[in-house]
Amino acid sequence: MSSLLYKRHSIIYGAALDEFTGKYAPTGQIVWHSRKGKHGTHSFAMSELFSTADEAKAVAQEEAKTWAERRLVNVRP
């Protein structure tokens, strides 16, 4: 598992091993806090599989960052 702070979102991402295929699925969790003190979470596990954990983690990181970007566009002040 790896983590980063991206535009006020805490992102934890990784790769889950599919024991049947020996390949890796990107996974992630995003946590954020609003200015009003509320917080939210979003978790995902992608169905696309990759040959290496590093590939899956890179995809998971980009998916999480994209999700955070979309959330910020849809948040009203």
Backbone as JSON, one array per atom type, in Angstrom:
{
  "sequence": "MSSLLYKRHSIIYGAALDEFTGKYAPTGQIVWHSRKGKHGTHSFAMSELFSTADEAKAVAQEEAKTWAERRLVNVRP",
  "N": [[0.85, -1.18, 0.0], [0.4, 2.24, -0.68], [0.54, 5.81, -0.13], [-0.75, 9.16, -0.48], [-1.12, 12.73, -0.33], [-3.43, 14.59, -1.96], [-4.61, 17.42, -3.31], [-6.06, 18.12, -0.95], [-7.14, 15.66, -0.34], [-6.81, 12.57, 1.16], [-5.16, 9.84, -0.04], [-5.06, 6.4, -0.32], [-3.58, 3.72, -1.84], [-3.25, 0.66, -3.74], [-2.44, -2.73, -4.71], [-4.28, -5.59, -5.33], [-3.85, -9.01, -5.12], [-5.02, -11.37, -7.4], [-5.77, -14.52, -6.79], [-6.46, -16.59, -8.49], [-5.68, -15.93, -11.09], [-3.16, -14.9, -10.78], [-2.61, -12.29, -11.21], [-2.83, -8.66, -10.74], [-5.12, -6.42, -9.2], [-6.05, -3.01, -9.29], [-6.56, -1.01, -6.4], [-8.15, 1.26, -4.09], [-8.55, 3.9, -1.64], [-10.14, 6.88, -0.73], [-10.11, 9.73, 1.27], [-11.62, 12.62, 2.63], [-12.01, 15.88, 4.11], [-14.44, 18.27, 4.85], [-14.86, 21.85, 4.9], [-16.7, 22.38, 6.8], [-16.34, 20.56, 8.73], [-17.22, 18.0, 8.25], [-16.7, 14.67, 6.96], [-15.77, 12.44, 4.29], [-15.69, 9.33, 2.47], [-14.39, 7.27, -0.13], [-14.17, 4.24, -1.77], [-12.52, 1.92, -3.96], [-12.23, -0.88, -6.17], [-10.78, -2.03, -8.94], [-11.74, -3.84, -11.88], [-10.05, -4.51, -13.93], [-7.11, -6.32, -14.63], [-3.58, -6.6, -13.93], [-0.23, -7.47, -14.85], [1.84, -6.95, -13.06], [2.33, -5.79, -9.67], [3.22, -3.18, -9.44], [2.34, -1.96, -11.82], [-0.44, -2.1, -11.45], [-0.7, -0.53, -9.14], [0.1, 1.97, -10.11], [-1.98, 2.56, -11.88], [-4.1, 2.58, -10.06], [-3.41, 4.81, -8.49], [-3.66, 6.91, -10.38], [-6.4, 6.65, -11.01], [-7.56, 7.3, -8.52], [-6.69, 9.96, -8.17], [-7.96, 11.15, -10.36], [-10.61, 10.71, -9.63], [-10.77, 12.33, -7.33], [-10.35, 14.84, -8.5], [-12.68, 15.04, -10.09], [-14.58, 15.06, -8.06], [-14.03, 17.51, -6.81], [-14.77, 19.31, -8.8], [-17.51, 18.99, -8.78], [-18.3, 19.87, -6.28], [-20.0, 22.29, -4.43], [-19.43, 25.62, -3.31]],
  "CA": [[0.0, 0.0, 0.0], [1.08, 3.53, -0.74], [-0.39, 6.88, 0.16], [-0.35, 10.52, -0.83], [-2.09, 13.79, -0.11], [-3.65, 15.2, -3.27], [-5.68, 18.42, -3.31], [-6.81, 17.96, 0.3], [-7.69, 14.31, -0.26], [-5.85, 11.53, 1.55], [-5.35, 8.7, -0.94], [-4.32, 5.16, -0.05], [-3.81, 2.88, -3.02], [-2.43, -0.54, -3.77], [-2.76, -3.76, -5.69], [-4.75, -6.82, -4.71], [-3.51, -10.19, -5.93], [-6.08, -12.31, -7.75], [-5.1, -15.81, -6.62], [-6.78, -17.51, -9.59], [-4.94, -15.57, -12.3], [-1.81, -14.45, -10.45], [-2.47, -10.89, -11.63], [-3.13, -7.68, -9.7], [-6.2, -5.46, -9.43], [-5.86, -1.73, -8.61], [-7.51, -0.71, -5.32], [-7.85, 2.53, -3.44], [-9.5, 4.56, -0.74], [-9.95, 8.33, -0.7], [-10.76, 10.34, 2.43], [-11.52, 14.06, 2.61], [-12.72, 16.61, 5.15], [-14.99, 19.54, 4.35], [-14.6, 23.01, 5.76], [-17.71, 22.37, 7.86], [-16.0, 19.51, 9.68], [-17.7, 16.68, 7.83], [-15.74, 13.93, 6.15], [-16.33, 11.44, 3.41], [-14.76, 8.32, 1.96], [-14.74, 6.56, -1.36], [-13.27, 3.11, -2.0], [-12.73, 1.26, -5.24], [-11.42, -2.02, -6.62], [-11.02, -2.1, -10.38], [-11.79, -5.21, -12.39], [-8.94, -4.72, -14.86], [-5.98, -6.97, -13.97], [-2.26, -6.27, -14.47], [0.79, -8.5, -14.62], [2.67, -6.62, -11.89], [1.73, -4.94, -8.65], [3.59, -1.79, -9.74], [1.42, -1.47, -12.86], [-1.75, -1.93, -10.83], [-0.63, 0.62, -8.23], [0.15, 3.2, -10.91], [-3.35, 2.77, -12.37], [-4.91, 2.94, -8.89], [-3.08, 6.18, -8.12], [-4.28, 7.8, -11.36], [-7.85, 6.58, -10.83], [-7.9, 8.03, -7.3], [-6.49, 11.38, -8.44], [-9.03, 11.55, -11.27], [-11.85, 10.74, -8.86], [-10.7, 13.52, -6.49], [-10.55, 15.99, -9.39], [-14.11, 15.08, -10.43], [-15.33, 15.46, -6.86], [-13.85, 18.95, -6.59], [-15.56, 20.03, -9.81], [-18.93, 18.87, -8.43], [-18.57, 20.43, -4.95], [-20.4, 23.7, -4.47], [-18.95, 26.34, -2.1]],
  "C": [[0.9, 1.24, 0.0], [0.05, 4.61, -0.44], [0.17, 8.21, -0.32], [-1.47, 11.47, -0.46], [-2.21, 14.54, -1.42], [-4.86, 16.13, -3.2], [-6.64, 18.23, -2.14], [-7.56, 16.65, 0.41], [-6.56, 13.37, 0.15], [-6.15, 10.29, 0.72], [-4.45, 7.55, -0.51], [-4.63, 4.23, -1.22], [-2.85, 1.69, -3.02], [-2.86, -1.48, -4.86], [-3.15, -5.03, -4.95], [-4.47, -7.99, -5.65], [-4.74, -11.05, -6.15], [-5.42, -13.69, -7.76], [-5.36, -16.78, -7.77], [-5.93, -17.22, -10.83], [-3.48, -15.22, -12.03], [-1.54, -13.02, -10.88], [-3.01, -9.97, -10.55], [-4.22, -6.71, -10.13], [-5.89, -4.17, -8.66], [-6.95, -1.51, -7.56], [-7.16, 0.63, -4.71], [-8.94, 2.99, -2.5], [-9.12, 6.03, -0.66], [-10.74, 8.87, 0.48], [-10.57, 11.85, 2.33], [-12.34, 14.65, 3.74], [-13.21, 17.93, 4.56], [-14.64, 20.65, 5.34], [-15.58, 23.08, 6.93], [-17.47, 21.24, 8.85], [-16.49, 18.12, 9.33], [-16.62, 15.98, 7.03], [-16.47, 12.9, 5.28], [-15.26, 10.46, 2.97], [-15.3, 7.74, 0.66], [-13.71, 5.45, -1.54], [-13.55, 2.51, -3.36], [-11.79, 0.07, -5.39], [-11.76, -2.19, -8.09], [-10.99, -3.54, -10.85], [-10.67, -5.53, -13.37], [-7.74, -5.29, -14.09], [-4.67, -6.66, -14.7], [-1.25, -7.33, -14.05], [1.63, -8.24, -13.38], [1.91, -5.73, -10.92], [2.03, -3.47, -8.94], [2.68, -1.19, -10.8], [0.05, -1.18, -12.26], [-1.77, -0.72, -9.9], [-0.6, 1.94, -8.99], [-1.25, 3.55, -11.43], [-4.26, 3.2, -11.21], [-4.65, 4.38, -8.47], [-3.75, 7.17, -9.09], [-5.8, 7.81, -11.24], [-8.28, 7.4, -9.62], [-7.75, 9.54, -7.52], [-7.59, 11.92, -9.36], [-10.35, 11.66, -10.53], [-11.89, 12.0, -7.99], [-10.93, 14.78, -7.32], [-12.03, 16.15, -9.73], [-14.94, 15.53, -9.24], [-15.22, 16.96, -6.64], [-14.64, 19.78, -7.59], [-17.03, 20.06, -9.42], [-19.29, 19.43, -7.06], [-18.94, 21.9, -5.1], [-19.92, 24.37, -3.19], [-20.05, 26.64, -1.1]]
}
